[in-house]
Amino acid sequence: MLGGALVAGCGSREPERVDPADHDAVFLWAGVPSSAVPKRARTVYLLAGEVRADDPGRLVSLRPGTPKGSGMSLWYTVRVERLDWEEGVYARVLADLARWREAGNAIEGLQIDFDAETRGLADYARFLEGLRRRLPRDYDLSITGLMDWSAQGHPAALARLAGTVDEVVIQTYQGRKTIPGCEAYMASLAQLPLPYRVGLVENGEWRPPAGLARDPEFRGYVVFLLTRPQAR
C-alpha cells in the first residue's frame, strides 16, 4: 500500500527547488568549500578520497587537511571506480578515520560512493562484506545507490546489502538536475530492505511523495551541494 501512496504523491503538486538551508544533512564534493554548509546542517558527508580505475593500490586524497571538530556528525566518503582494493587502501582509510576522530570530530562512519549497476549488486555486496569485517564496529557503513536498485535489483543481493550496510543514500539526480520520472522509482523504495536517505541535488526540482515520510526505513534527505561556476 505504501508503494501506491508514493506514486500518487509524486504528481500531486508542482515541484519545488531544493534549498540546502531547509535540510539538516549535506554532501560536500571536493571542490565545494566548507563555508557552503548551511547553518542548519547537523550531518555532513565529506568526499575525502578516490580509488581510481587505473590504480587499486592507491587512495587519492581529495581533502588532505583534517576537519576540525565542529559539533556536526561527519561521514568519510570514498569515491570508488573499482572494487579490487589492495590492503594498503584499507589501511589508509582506517588510519584517516582514526585521525579524523582524534581531531575531535564526531565520526558517523565510512561511506562508499560507487555506481554499482543493478546486475552487479552481488559482486558489490561481497566487496562490502569484506570492508565491513575490517571496519571497527563503532563506525557505521553507508553507500550511495541508484534508484533502480529497489525496482530491478535481485532480492537476494539486496538482502545481502541489508545485512552489511547501515544506510543507503539513493541518488535522484544526474549532473545538476533531478532525474525526471520519479514515479516509477519512488514506489519501489518501499521494497528496499534497509534504511535509506534520499539524495537531492542543490537547486534541483523535487516533489516529495505523500507517503515517503511514512516509510519506516526512510531516514530523511541529503542535499548534494554544487560547485559554483567560475566567473569570467
C-alpha positions in Angstrom: 0.0 0.0 0.0 2.9 2.4 0.8 4.2 2.0 -2.8 0.8 3.1 -4.2 0.9 6.1 -1.9 4.3 7.1 -3.1 3.2 7.0 -6.7 0.1 9.0 -6.0 2.1 11.7 -4.2 4.7 12.2 -6.9 2.3 14.0 -9.2 0.2 15.7 -6.5 1.7 19.2 -6.7 4.3 21.3 -8.5 7.9 20.6 -7.7 9.9 23.0 -5.6 13.6 24.0 -5.8 15.9 22.2 -3.3 17.3 24.7 -0.9 20.1 23.3 1.3 19.1 25.7 4.1 15.9 23.7 4.5 17.8 20.5 5.3 20.0 19.1 8.0 22.3 16.8 6.0 24.5 17.7 3.1 27.2 16.2 0.9 30.3 18.1 0.0 32.2 17.3 -3.2 36.0 18.0 -3.0 35.6 21.4 -4.8 32.8 22.7 -2.5 34.1 24.9 0.3 33.1 24.1 3.9 31.6 27.6 4.0 28.8 26.3 1.8 27.4 24.1 4.6 24.2 25.7 5.8 23.8 26.6 9.5 21.0 24.1 9.9 23.2 21.2 8.9 23.8 18.5 11.5 25.3 15.8 9.3 27.9 16.3 6.6 29.2 13.7 4.1 32.7 14.8 3.0 34.3 13.4 -0.1 37.7 12.6 1.2 39.3 10.4 -1.5 39.1 8.3 -4.6 40.2 4.8 -5.6 40.6 5.3 -9.4 40.3 2.7 -12.1 44.0 2.8 -13.0 45.3 2.0 -9.6 43.7 -0.3 -7.0 46.6 0.2 -4.6 46.2 3.9 -4.0 43.8 6.1 -2.2 43.9 9.6 -3.9 43.4 12.2 -1.2 40.9 14.9 -2.2 40.8 16.5 1.2 44.4 16.5 2.6 43.6 18.6 5.7 41.9 17.2 8.8 38.4 18.6 9.6 38.3 20.5 12.8 35.7 19.4 15.4 32.6 21.4 14.6 29.9 19.5 16.5 28.4 18.1 13.3 28.3 14.4 12.5 30.7 13.6 9.7 30.9 10.8 7.2 34.2 10.0 5.5 33.3 9.3 1.8 35.4 7.5 -0.7 34.5 7.6 -4.4 35.3 4.2 -5.9 35.9 3.2 -9.5 37.0 -0.4 -8.8 36.5 -2.9 -6.0 39.7 -5.0 -6.0 41.4 -2.8 -3.4 44.9 -3.7 -2.2 45.4 -3.9 1.6 47.2 -0.6 1.7 44.0 1.2 0.7 42.0 -0.3 3.5 44.8 0.6 5.9 44.8 4.2 4.7 41.1 4.6 5.0 41.1 3.2 8.6 44.0 5.5 9.5 42.2 8.5 8.2 39.1 7.7 10.1 41.1 7.4 13.3 42.9 10.7 12.6 39.6 12.5 12.0 38.1 11.2 15.2 41.3 12.0 17.2 40.9 15.6 16.0 37.7 15.9 17.9 35.2 15.1 15.1 32.0 13.2 15.7 32.5 10.5 13.0 29.5 8.5 12.0 31.4 6.2 9.7 32.5 5.4 6.2 30.5 5.9 3.0 31.3 4.3 -0.3 30.2 6.1 -3.5 30.3 3.5 -6.2 28.0 3.4 -9.3 27.1 -0.3 -9.0 24.9 -1.4 -11.8 21.9 -3.4 -10.7 23.2 -6.6 -12.3 26.4 -6.2 -10.4 24.9 -5.9 -6.9 26.1 -9.4 -5.9 29.7 -8.5 -6.5 29.3 -5.2 -4.7 27.8 -7.0 -1.7 30.8 -9.2 -1.5 33.1 -6.2 -1.5 31.1 -4.5 1.2 31.1 -7.6 3.4 34.9 -7.7 3.3 35.0 -4.0 4.1 32.6 -4.4 7.0 34.8 -7.1 8.5 37.7 -4.6 8.5 35.8 -1.7 9.8 35.6 -1.2 13.6 32.1 -1.8 14.8 31.7 1.7 16.2 31.7 3.0 12.6 28.6 2.8 10.5 28.8 1.9 6.8 26.9 3.9 4.3 26.7 3.6 0.5 25.2 5.6 -2.3 22.7 3.8 -4.5 20.8 4.1 -7.8 17.0 4.4 -7.9 16.5 1.3 -10.0 18.1 -0.9 -7.3 14.8 -1.3 -5.5 12.8 -1.7 -8.7 15.2 -4.1 -10.5 17.7 -5.4 -8.0 17.8 -9.1 -7.2 16.1 -9.8 -3.8 19.0 -11.9 -2.6 21.6 -9.3 -3.4 19.6 -6.6 -1.8 19.2 -8.8 1.3 23.0 -9.2 1.5 23.3 -5.4 1.4 20.8 -5.1 4.2 22.9 -7.4 6.4 26.0 -5.4 5.8 25.4 -1.7 5.4 23.7 0.7 7.8 22.1 3.0 5.2 22.0 3.8 1.5 21.7 7.3 0.1 19.5 7.0 -3.1 20.7 9.4 -5.8 17.8 11.1 -7.6 19.9 13.3 -9.9 22.4 13.3 -12.7 24.8 16.2 -13.1 23.0 19.2 -11.8 19.4 18.1 -12.4 16.8 15.8 -10.8 16.2 12.7 -12.9 12.7 13.1 -14.5 10.1 10.5 -13.9 10.4 9.7 -10.2 7.1 8.0 -10.1 8.4 4.6 -11.4 11.2 4.5 -8.8 9.8 6.1 -5.7 7.1 3.5 -5.4 9.7 0.7 -5.4 11.6 2.3 -2.5 9.0 0.7 -0.2 10.6 -2.6 -1.2 14.1 -1.6 -0.2 15.1 -3.8 2.8 17.3 -1.3 4.6 17.3 2.2 6.0 17.7 4.9 3.3 18.0 8.6 2.7 17.0 10.3 -0.5 19.8 12.3 -2.1 18.7 15.6 -3.7 20.8 17.9 -5.8 21.1 21.6 -4.8 18.6 23.7 -6.8 17.1 20.7 -8.4 13.3 20.2 -8.6 11.8 17.9 -6.0 8.2 16.9 -5.4 8.1 14.9 -2.1 5.8 11.8 -2.4 3.0 12.0 0.1 3.8 8.5 1.5 7.5 8.8 1.8 7.6 10.2 5.3 5.5 7.2 6.5 8.0 4.6 5.2 9.7 3.2 8.4 13.0 2.9 6.6 13.1 6.5 5.4 15.7 8.5 7.3 15.4 11.9 5.6 17.3 13.7 2.8 20.9 14.5 1.9 21.4 17.6 -0.3 24.4 17.3 -2.7 25.9 20.8 -2.8 27.2 22.1 -6.2 30.4 23.9 -7.1 29.8 27.4 -8.2 30.5 28.3 -11.8 33.8 30.1 -12.5 33.4 33.9 -13.0 34.5 35.1 -16.4 
